Structures are given as C-alpha cells and as structure tokens.
Amino acid sequence: MSTAAEVAHNAAASRYEILIDGTIAGFAQYRMRGGSMVFTHTEVRGEFEGRGLGGTVVGAALDAARAAGLRVVPLCSFVAWYIEKNPAYRDLLDDDYRDLADAQD
C-alpha cells in the first residue's frame, strides 16, 4: 500500500487538501478577499499527525498563491508559523499584514 501524499485544490470548498491513498488527511482552508488568499484554518486528522503533512499542504497552497500572483494573509496560526520558518514565502504577505508581522520581529 502506497503512502504517497497528494495535494489537491478543492476550489468548491475553498481549501487545499492533502490525500493519503485517496483519503483526506488534512487541509488548509482559505477565503478570497480581493487579490489576497486569506488562510483561516489548517487541520490534519489525528491518525495522520506527525508526518509533516500540514507543512506539505500549506507549502503547496503558498506555491499556488505565488503562481496565481496572489497575496497571502495568514490568519491561521499554523500558516503564520510556516511562513516565519520558511522566509522564502514572506514576500507573499499582504502589505498590511507584513507591516504587522514586521512589528512583531
């Protein structure tokens, strides 16, 4: 049995999902606001925790935001943490949010 993770964009549900053998193991939920993707919640099901799947789905969602030319607002604390730990994504931050994040540094 394969345990390869696959990330899929479920536009109808406004989220990126990570699947393991066809089962939704977790997701990164967002809503669109103007030209920004506002991340509101990230979740990994208990039986799939500890495998780095949250980071995988968030990284894929951020890559998609970059490819689409969108800004990012990480209201979800996990997404904010992920960007903090992976500063290559910091340029995606919405200008207003970046000002707040800079004040925290």
SELO-142418 format. One record per atom (N, C-alpha, C): x, y, z; atom name; residue in three letters. Coordinates in nm, 2 decimals. Each point is the difference from the previous one (the first is absolute). Layout:
% residues N
@px = X	py = Y	pz = Z	a = CA	r = ALA .
...
This chain:
% residues 105
@px = 0.08	py = -0.12	pz = 0.00	a = N	r = MET .
@px = -0.08	py = 0.12	pz = 0.00	a = CA	r = MET .
@px = 0.09	py = 0.12	pz = 0.00	a = C	r = MET .
@px = -0.03	py = 0.10	pz = -0.09	a = N	r = SER .
@px = 0.08	py = 0.12	pz = -0.01	a = CA	r = SER .
@px = -0.04	py = 0.10	pz = 0.10	a = C	r = SER .
@px = 0.09	py = 0.08	pz = 0.05	a = N	r = THR .
@px = -0.03	py = 0.10	pz = 0.10	a = CA	r = THR .
@px = 0.04	py = 0.14	pz = -0.06	a = C	r = THR .
@px = 0.01	py = 0.01	pz = -0.13	a = N	r = ALA .
@px = 0.03	py = 0.13	pz = -0.06	a = CA	r = ALA .
@px = -0.11	py = 0.10	pz = 0.02	a = C	r = ALA .
@px = 0.05	py = 0.12	pz = 0.04	a = N	r = ALA .
@px = -0.09	py = 0.11	pz = 0.02	a = CA	r = ALA .
@px = -0.03	py = 0.07	pz = -0.13	a = C	r = ALA .
@px = -0.12	py = 0.04	pz = -0.02	a = N	r = GLU .
@px = -0.04	py = 0.08	pz = -0.12	a = CA	r = GLU .
@px = -0.08	py = 0.12	pz = 0.05	a = C	r = GLU .
@px = 0.04	py = 0.12	pz = -0.05	a = N	r = VAL .
@px = -0.08	py = 0.12	pz = 0.03	a = CA	r = VAL .
@px = -0.09	py = 0.03	pz = -0.12	a = C	r = VAL .
@px = -0.12	py = 0.03	pz = 0.03	a = N	r = ALA .
@px = -0.10	py = 0.04	pz = -0.10	a = CA	r = ALA .
@px = -0.07	py = 0.13	pz = 0.04	a = C	r = ALA .
@px = -0.03	py = 0.08	pz = -0.09	a = N	r = HIS .
@px = -0.08	py = 0.13	pz = 0.02	a = CA	r = HIS .
@px = -0.14	py = -0.04	pz = -0.01	a = C	r = HIS .
@px = -0.08	py = 0.02	pz = 0.11	a = N	r = ASN .
@px = -0.14	py = -0.02	pz = -0.01	a = CA	r = ASN .
@px = -0.06	py = 0.14	pz = 0.00	a = C	r = ASN .
@px = -0.01	py = 0.06	pz = -0.12	a = N	r = ALA .
@px = -0.05	py = 0.14	pz = -0.01	a = CA	r = ALA .
@px = -0.14	py = 0.02	pz = 0.06	a = C	r = ALA .
@px = -0.09	py = -0.10	pz = -0.02	a = N	r = ALA .
@px = -0.14	py = 0.00	pz = 0.04	a = CA	r = ALA .
@px = 0.00	py = 0.02	pz = 0.15	a = C	r = ALA .
@px = 0.09	py = -0.06	pz = 0.08	a = N	r = ALA .
@px = 0.00	py = 0.01	pz = 0.14	a = CA	r = ALA .
@px = 0.10	py = 0.10	pz = 0.05	a = C	r = ALA .
@px = 0.07	py = 0.08	pz = -0.09	a = N	r = SER .
@px = 0.10	py = 0.10	pz = 0.03	a = CA	r = SER .
@px = 0.10	py = -0.06	pz = 0.10	a = C	r = SER .
@px = 0.07	py = -0.10	pz = -0.05	a = N	r = ARG .
@px = 0.10	py = -0.06	pz = 0.08	a = CA	r = ARG .
@px = 0.09	py = -0.09	pz = -0.08	a = C	r = ARG .
@px = 0.12	py = -0.01	pz = 0.05	a = N	r = TYR .
@px = 0.10	py = -0.10	pz = -0.06	a = CA	r = TYR .
@px = 0.00	py = -0.12	pz = 0.09	a = C	r = TYR .
@px = -0.01	py = -0.12	pz = -0.06	a = N	r = GLU .
@px = -0.01	py = -0.12	pz = 0.08	a = CA	r = GLU .
@px = 0.12	py = -0.09	pz = -0.03	a = C	r = GLU .
@px = 0.04	py = -0.07	pz = 0.11	a = N	r = ILE .
@px = 0.11	py = -0.09	pz = -0.02	a = CA	r = ILE .
@px = -0.06	py = -0.14	pz = 0.02	a = C	r = ILE .
@px = 0.02	py = -0.09	pz = -0.10	a = N	r = LEU .
@px = -0.06	py = -0.13	pz = 0.00	a = CA	r = LEU .
@px = 0.11	py = -0.11	pz = 0.01	a = C	r = LEU .
@px = -0.03	py = -0.10	pz = 0.08	a = N	r = ILE .
@px = 0.08	py = -0.12	pz = 0.01	a = CA	r = ILE .
@px = -0.08	py = -0.11	pz = -0.04	a = C	r = ILE .
@px = 0.04	py = -0.07	pz = -0.11	a = N	r = ASP .
@px = -0.07	py = -0.11	pz = -0.06	a = CA	r = ASP .
@px = -0.15	py = 0.03	pz = -0.02	a = C	r = ASP .
@px = -0.02	py = 0.13	pz = -0.05	a = N	r = GLY .
@px = -0.14	py = 0.04	pz = -0.03	a = CA	r = GLY .
@px = -0.08	py = 0.05	pz = 0.12	a = C	r = GLY .
@px = 0.05	py = -0.01	pz = 0.12	a = N	r = THR .
@px = -0.07	py = 0.05	pz = 0.12	a = CA	r = THR .
@px = 0.05	py = 0.14	pz = 0.03	a = C	r = THR .
@px = -0.09	py = 0.09	pz = 0.03	a = N	r = ILE .
@px = 0.03	py = 0.14	pz = 0.04	a = CA	r = ILE .
@px = 0.07	py = -0.01	pz = 0.14	a = C	r = ILE .
@px = 0.13	py = 0.03	pz = 0.01	a = N	r = ALA .
@px = 0.07	py = -0.01	pz = 0.12	a = CA	r = ALA .
@px = 0.00	py = 0.14	pz = 0.07	a = C	r = ALA .
@px = -0.02	py = 0.11	pz = -0.08	a = N	r = GLY .
@px = 0.01	py = 0.13	pz = 0.06	a = CA	r = GLY .
@px = -0.03	py = 0.10	pz = -0.11	a = C	r = GLY .
@px = -0.01	py = 0.13	pz = 0.04	a = N	r = PHE .
@px = -0.03	py = 0.11	pz = -0.09	a = CA	r = PHE .
@px = 0.05	py = 0.13	pz = 0.05	a = C	r = PHE .
@px = 0.01	py = 0.09	pz = -0.09	a = N	r = ALA .
@px = 0.03	py = 0.15	pz = 0.03	a = CA	r = ALA .
@px = -0.12	py = 0.07	pz = -0.06	a = C	r = ALA .
@px = -0.08	py = 0.06	pz = 0.09	a = N	r = GLN .
@px = -0.12	py = 0.07	pz = -0.04	a = CA	r = GLN .
@px = 0.03	py = 0.15	pz = -0.03	a = C	r = GLN .
@px = -0.06	py = 0.06	pz = -0.10	a = N	r = TYR .
@px = 0.02	py = 0.14	pz = -0.03	a = CA	r = TYR .
@px = -0.13	py = 0.06	pz = -0.05	a = C	r = TYR .
@px = 0.01	py = 0.14	pz = 0.00	a = N	r = ARG .
@px = -0.11	py = 0.07	pz = -0.07	a = CA	r = ARG .
@px = 0.07	py = 0.11	pz = -0.08	a = C	r = ARG .
@px = -0.06	py = 0.03	pz = -0.11	a = N	r = MET .
@px = 0.06	py = 0.11	pz = -0.09	a = CA	r = MET .
@px = -0.05	py = 0.13	pz = 0.05	a = C	r = MET .
@px = 0.08	py = 0.10	pz = 0.00	a = N	r = ARG .
@px = -0.04	py = 0.14	pz = 0.03	a = CA	r = ARG .
@px = 0.09	py = 0.09	pz = -0.09	a = C	r = ARG .
@px = -0.07	py = 0.05	pz = -0.11	a = N	r = GLY .
@px = 0.08	py = 0.08	pz = -0.09	a = CA	r = GLY .
@px = 0.10	py = -0.09	pz = -0.07	a = C	r = GLY .
@px = 0.13	py = 0.05	pz = 0.00	a = N	r = GLY .
@px = 0.11	py = -0.08	pz = -0.06	a = CA	r = GLY .
@px = 0.07	py = -0.08	pz = 0.11	a = C	r = GLY .
@px = -0.06	py = -0.02	pz = 0.11	a = N	r = SER .
@px = 0.07	py = -0.08	pz = 0.11	a = CA	r = SER .
@px = -0.07	py = -0.13	pz = 0.03	a = C	r = SER .
@px = 0.08	py = -0.10	pz = 0.03	a = N	r = MET .
@px = -0.05	py = -0.12	pz = 0.05	a = CA	r = MET .
@px = 0.02	py = 0.00	pz = 0.15	a = C	r = MET .
@px = -0.12	py = 0.00	pz = 0.07	a = N	r = VAL .
@px = 0.00	py = 0.01	pz = 0.15	a = CA	r = VAL .
@px = -0.01	py = -0.14	pz = 0.06	a = C	r = VAL .
@px = 0.11	py = -0.04	pz = 0.06	a = N	r = PHE .
@px = 0.00	py = -0.14	pz = 0.06	a = CA	r = PHE .
@px = -0.07	py = 0.01	pz = 0.14	a = C	r = PHE .
@px = -0.10	py = -0.08	pz = 0.02	a = N	r = THR .
@px = -0.08	py = 0.00	pz = 0.12	a = CA	r = THR .
@px = 0.02	py = -0.12	pz = 0.09	a = C	r = THR .
@px = 0.04	py = -0.11	pz = -0.05	a = N	r = HIS .
@px = 0.01	py = -0.12	pz = 0.08	a = CA	r = HIS .
@px = 0.08	py = -0.11	pz = -0.07	a = C	r = HIS .
@px = 0.08	py = -0.07	pz = 0.07	a = N	r = THR .
@px = 0.07	py = -0.11	pz = -0.05	a = CA	r = THR .
@px = -0.02	py = -0.12	pz = 0.10	a = C	r = THR .
@px = -0.02	py = -0.11	pz = -0.06	a = N	r = GLU .
@px = -0.03	py = -0.12	pz = 0.09	a = CA	r = GLU .
@px = 0.05	py = -0.13	pz = -0.06	a = C	r = GLU .
@px = 0.06	py = -0.08	pz = 0.08	a = N	r = VAL .
@px = 0.04	py = -0.14	pz = -0.04	a = CA	r = VAL .
@px = -0.07	py = -0.09	pz = 0.10	a = C	r = VAL .
@px = -0.07	py = -0.10	pz = -0.06	a = N	r = ARG .
@px = -0.07	py = -0.10	pz = 0.08	a = CA	r = ARG .
@px = 0.10	py = -0.07	pz = 0.09	a = C	r = ARG .
@px = -0.05	py = -0.04	pz = 0.12	a = N	r = GLY .
@px = 0.08	py = -0.05	pz = 0.10	a = CA	r = GLY .
@px = 0.09	py = -0.12	pz = -0.04	a = C	r = GLY .
@px = -0.06	py = -0.09	pz = -0.07	a = N	r = GLU .
@px = 0.08	py = -0.12	pz = -0.04	a = CA	r = GLU .
@px = 0.11	py = 0.03	pz = -0.10	a = C	r = GLU .
@px = 0.00	py = 0.12	pz = -0.06	a = N	r = PHE .
@px = 0.10	py = 0.04	pz = -0.09	a = CA	r = PHE .
@px = 0.10	py = 0.10	pz = 0.05	a = C	r = PHE .
@px = -0.01	py = 0.04	pz = 0.13	a = N	r = GLU .
@px = 0.08	py = 0.10	pz = 0.06	a = CA	r = GLU .
@px = 0.15	py = -0.05	pz = 0.01	a = C	r = GLU .
@px = 0.09	py = 0.09	pz = 0.01	a = N	r = GLY .
@px = 0.14	py = -0.04	pz = 0.02	a = CA	r = GLY .
@px = 0.08	py = -0.04	pz = -0.13	a = C	r = GLY .
@px = -0.06	py = 0.02	pz = -0.11	a = N	r = ARG .
@px = 0.06	py = -0.04	pz = -0.13	a = CA	r = ARG .
@px = 0.04	py = 0.12	pz = -0.08	a = C	r = ARG .
@px = -0.02	py = 0.12	pz = 0.05	a = N	r = GLY .
@px = 0.03	py = 0.12	pz = -0.08	a = CA	r = GLY .
@px = -0.10	py = 0.04	pz = -0.11	a = C	r = GLY .
@px = -0.12	py = -0.06	pz = 0.01	a = N	r = LEU .
@px = -0.10	py = 0.02	pz = -0.10	a = CA	r = LEU .
@px = -0.05	py = 0.14	pz = 0.00	a = C	r = LEU .
@px = -0.01	py = 0.06	pz = 0.12	a = N	r = GLY .
@px = -0.05	py = 0.14	pz = 0.01	a = CA	r = GLY .
@px = 0.10	py = 0.09	pz = -0.08	a = C	r = GLY .
@px = 0.12	py = -0.01	pz = 0.02	a = N	r = GLY .
@px = 0.10	py = 0.08	pz = -0.08	a = CA	r = GLY .
@px = -0.01	py = -0.03	pz = -0.14	a = C	r = GLY .
@px = -0.02	py = -0.12	pz = -0.04	a = N	r = THR .
@px = -0.01	py = -0.04	pz = -0.14	a = CA	r = THR .
@px = -0.11	py = 0.07	pz = -0.07	a = C	r = THR .
@px = -0.12	py = 0.00	pz = 0.06	a = N	r = VAL .
@px = -0.12	py = 0.06	pz = -0.06	a = CA	r = VAL .
@px = 0.01	py = 0.15	pz = 0.00	a = C	r = VAL .
@px = 0.05	py = 0.06	pz = 0.11	a = N	r = VAL .
@px = 0.02	py = 0.14	pz = 0.00	a = CA	r = VAL .
@px = 0.10	py = 0.05	pz = -0.10	a = C	r = VAL .
@px = 0.11	py = -0.07	pz = -0.01	a = N	r = GLY .
@px = 0.10	py = 0.03	pz = -0.10	a = CA	r = GLY .
@px = -0.05	py = 0.00	pz = -0.14	a = C	r = GLY .
@px = -0.08	py = -0.10	pz = -0.03	a = N	r = ALA .
@px = -0.06	py = -0.01	pz = -0.13	a = CA	r = ALA .
@px = -0.10	py = 0.11	pz = -0.03	a = C	r = ALA .
@px = -0.08	py = 0.04	pz = 0.10	a = N	r = ALA .
@px = -0.10	py = 0.11	pz = -0.01	a = CA	r = ALA .
@px = 0.08	py = 0.13	pz = -0.02	a = C	r = ALA .
@px = 0.10	py = 0.02	pz = 0.07	a = N	r = LEU .
@px = 0.08	py = 0.12	pz = -0.02	a = CA	r = LEU .
@px = 0.07	py = 0.01	pz = -0.13	a = C	r = LEU .
@px = 0.04	py = -0.11	pz = -0.05	a = N	r = ASP .
@px = 0.06	py = -0.01	pz = -0.14	a = CA	r = ASP .
@px = -0.11	py = 0.04	pz = -0.10	a = C	r = ASP .
@px = -0.12	py = -0.05	pz = 0.02	a = N	r = ALA .
@px = -0.11	py = 0.03	pz = -0.09	a = CA	r = ALA .
@px = -0.04	py = 0.15	pz = 0.01	a = C	r = ALA .
@px = 0.00	py = 0.05	pz = 0.11	a = N	r = ALA .
@px = -0.02	py = 0.15	pz = 0.02	a = CA	r = ALA .
@px = 0.10	py = 0.08	pz = -0.08	a = C	r = ALA .
@px = 0.13	py = -0.04	pz = 0.01	a = N	r = ARG .
@px = 0.10	py = 0.07	pz = -0.07	a = CA	r = ARG .
@px = -0.02	py = -0.01	pz = -0.15	a = C	r = ARG .
@px = -0.03	py = -0.12	pz = -0.05	a = N	r = ALA .
@px = -0.02	py = -0.02	pz = -0.14	a = CA	r = ALA .
@px = -0.11	py = 0.08	pz = -0.05	a = C	r = ALA .
@px = -0.11	py = 0.02	pz = 0.08	a = N	r = ALA .
@px = -0.11	py = 0.08	pz = -0.04	a = CA	r = ALA .
@px = 0.01	py = 0.15	pz = 0.02	a = C	r = ALA .
@px = 0.12	py = 0.04	pz = 0.05	a = N	r = GLY .
@px = 0.02	py = 0.14	pz = 0.03	a = CA	r = GLY .
@px = -0.08	py = 0.06	pz = 0.11	a = C	r = GLY .
@px = -0.04	py = -0.09	pz = 0.10	a = N	r = LEU .
@px = -0.08	py = 0.04	pz = 0.11	a = CA	r = LEU .
@px = 0.09	py = 0.04	pz = 0.12	a = C	r = LEU .
@px = -0.05	py = 0.09	pz = 0.09	a = N	r = ARG .
@px = 0.06	py = 0.03	pz = 0.13	a = CA	r = ARG .
@px = -0.06	py = -0.10	pz = 0.10	a = C	r = ARG .
@px = 0.06	py = -0.01	pz = 0.12	a = N	r = VAL .
@px = -0.04	py = -0.09	pz = 0.10	a = CA	r = VAL .
@px = -0.02	py = 0.07	pz = 0.13	a = C	r = VAL .
@px = -0.11	py = -0.04	pz = 0.07	a = N	r = VAL .
@px = -0.03	py = 0.05	pz = 0.13	a = CA	r = VAL .
@px = -0.01	py = -0.12	pz = 0.09	a = C	r = VAL .
@px = 0.10	py = -0.03	pz = 0.09	a = N	r = PRO .
@px = -0.01	py = -0.12	pz = 0.08	a = CA	r = PRO .
@px = -0.07	py = 0.02	pz = 0.13	a = C	r = PRO .
@px = -0.13	py = 0.00	pz = 0.00	a = N	r = LEU .
@px = -0.08	py = 0.01	pz = 0.13	a = CA	r = LEU .
@px = 0.02	py = -0.13	pz = 0.07	a = C	r = LEU .
@px = 0.02	py = -0.11	pz = -0.07	a = N	r = CYS .
@px = 0.03	py = -0.13	pz = 0.07	a = CA	r = CYS .
@px = 0.14	py = 0.00	pz = 0.06	a = C	r = CYS .
@px = 0.01	py = -0.03	pz = 0.13	a = N	r = SER .
@px = 0.13	py = 0.01	pz = 0.07	a = CA	r = SER .
@px = 0.10	py = -0.10	pz = -0.06	a = C	r = SER .
@px = -0.05	py = -0.11	pz = -0.05	a = N	r = PHE .
@px = 0.10	py = -0.10	pz = -0.06	a = CA	r = PHE .
@px = 0.06	py = 0.06	pz = -0.13	a = C	r = PHE .
@px = -0.08	py = 0.06	pz = -0.08	a = N	r = VAL .
@px = 0.05	py = 0.06	pz = -0.13	a = CA	r = VAL .
@px = 0.09	py = 0.12	pz = 0.04	a = C	r = VAL .
@px = -0.03	py = 0.08	pz = 0.10	a = N	r = ALA .
@px = 0.09	py = 0.10	pz = 0.04	a = CA	r = ALA .
@px = 0.13	py = -0.06	pz = 0.05	a = C	r = ALA .
@px = 0.00	py = -0.10	pz = 0.08	a = N	r = TRP .
@px = 0.12	py = -0.07	pz = 0.05	a = CA	r = TRP .
@px = 0.08	py = -0.05	pz = -0.12	a = C	r = TRP .
@px = -0.07	py = -0.07	pz = -0.10	a = N	r = TYR .
@px = 0.07	py = -0.06	pz = -0.11	a = CA	r = TYR .
@px = 0.08	py = 0.11	pz = -0.08	a = C	r = TYR .
@px = -0.07	py = 0.12	pz = -0.02	a = N	r = ILE .
@px = 0.07	py = 0.10	pz = -0.07	a = CA	r = ILE .
@px = 0.12	py = 0.06	pz = 0.08	a = C	r = ILE .
@px = -0.02	py = 0.01	pz = 0.13	a = N	r = GLU .
@px = 0.11	py = 0.04	pz = 0.08	a = CA	r = GLU .
@px = 0.12	py = -0.09	pz = -0.01	a = C	r = GLU .
@px = -0.03	py = -0.13	pz = 0.00	a = N	r = LYS .
@px = 0.11	py = -0.10	pz = -0.01	a = CA	r = LYS .
@px = 0.06	py = -0.02	pz = -0.14	a = C	r = LYS .
@px = -0.08	py = 0.04	pz = -0.10	a = N	r = ASN .
@px = 0.04	py = -0.01	pz = -0.14	a = CA	r = ASN .
@px = -0.01	py = 0.14	pz = -0.07	a = C	r = ASN .
@px = 0.10	py = 0.09	pz = 0.03	a = N	r = PRO .
@px = -0.01	py = 0.14	pz = -0.04	a = CA	r = PRO .
@px = 0.00	py = 0.02	pz = -0.15	a = C	r = PRO .
@px = 0.02	py = -0.10	pz = -0.08	a = N	r = ALA .
@px = -0.01	py = 0.02	pz = -0.14	a = CA	r = ALA .
@px = -0.14	py = 0.03	pz = -0.04	a = C	r = ALA .
@px = -0.10	py = -0.02	pz = 0.09	a = N	r = TYR .
@px = -0.14	py = 0.03	pz = -0.03	a = CA	r = TYR .
@px = -0.04	py = 0.13	pz = 0.05	a = C	r = TYR .
@px = 0.09	py = 0.07	pz = 0.08	a = N	r = ARG .
@px = -0.04	py = 0.13	pz = 0.06	a = CA	r = ARG .
@px = -0.04	py = 0.10	pz = -0.10	a = C	r = ARG .
@px = 0.06	py = 0.00	pz = -0.12	a = N	r = ASP .
@px = -0.04	py = 0.10	pz = -0.10	a = CA	r = ASP .
@px = -0.14	py = -0.01	pz = -0.05	a = C	r = ASP .
@px = -0.07	py = -0.11	pz = 0.03	a = N	r = LEU .
@px = -0.14	py = -0.02	pz = -0.03	a = CA	r = LEU .
@px = -0.09	py = 0.07	pz = 0.09	a = C	r = LEU .
@px = 0.04	py = 0.04	pz = 0.12	a = N	r = LEU .
@px = -0.08	py = 0.06	pz = 0.10	a = CA	r = LEU .
@px = -0.06	py = 0.13	pz = -0.05	a = C	r = LEU .
@px = -0.13	py = 0.01	pz = 0.02	a = N	r = ASP .
@px = -0.08	py = 0.13	pz = -0.03	a = CA	r = ASP .
@px = 0.08	py = 0.11	pz = 0.07	a = C	r = ASP .
@px = 0.01	py = 0.12	pz = -0.06	a = N	r = ASP .
@px = 0.07	py = 0.11	pz = 0.05	a = CA	r = ASP .
@px = -0.04	py = 0.04	pz = 0.14	a = C	r = ASP .
@px = -0.13	py = 0.00	pz = 0.03	a = N	r = ASP .
@px = -0.05	py = 0.04	pz = 0.13	a = CA	r = ASP .
@px = 0.04	py = -0.11	pz = 0.10	a = C	r = ASP .
@px = -0.01	py = -0.12	pz = -0.04	a = N	r = TYR .
@px = 0.04	py = -0.11	pz = 0.10	a = CA	r = TYR .
@px = 0.16	py = 0.00	pz = 0.02	a = C	r = TYR .
@px = 0.07	py = 0.03	pz = -0.11	a = N	r = ARG .
@px = 0.15	py = 0.00	pz = 0.02	a = CA	r = ARG .
@px = 0.04	py = 0.11	pz = 0.10	a = C	r = ARG .
@px = -0.07	py = 0.12	pz = -0.01	a = N	r = ASP .
@px = 0.03	py = 0.10	pz = 0.10	a = CA	r = ASP .
@px = -0.02	py = -0.05	pz = 0.14	a = C	r = ASP .
@px = -0.11	py = -0.07	pz = 0.03	a = N	r = LEU .
@px = -0.02	py = -0.06	pz = 0.13	a = CA	r = LEU .
@px = 0.10	py = -0.10	pz = 0.04	a = C	r = LEU .
@px = 0.04	py = -0.09	pz = -0.10	a = N	r = ALA .
@px = 0.10	py = -0.10	pz = 0.03	a = CA	r = ALA .
@px = 0.13	py = 0.07	pz = 0.03	a = C	r = ALA .
@px = 0.04	py = 0.10	pz = -0.08	a = N	r = ASP .
@px = 0.13	py = 0.07	pz = 0.03	a = CA	r = ASP .
@px = 0.00	py = 0.06	pz = 0.14	a = C	r = ASP .
@px = -0.11	py = 0.05	pz = 0.04	a = N	r = ALA .
@px = -0.01	py = 0.06	pz = 0.14	a = CA	r = ALA .
@px = 0.03	py = -0.11	pz = 0.11	a = C	r = ALA .
@px = -0.03	py = -0.12	pz = -0.04	a = N	r = GLN .
@px = 0.02	py = -0.11	pz = 0.10	a = CA	r = GLN .
@px = 0.15	py = -0.05	pz = 0.00	a = C	r = GLN .
@px = 0.07	py = 0.03	pz = -0.10	a = N	r = ASP .
@px = 0.14	py = -0.04	pz = -0.01	a = CA	r = ASP .
@px = 0.09	py = 0.07	pz = 0.10	a = C	r = ASP .
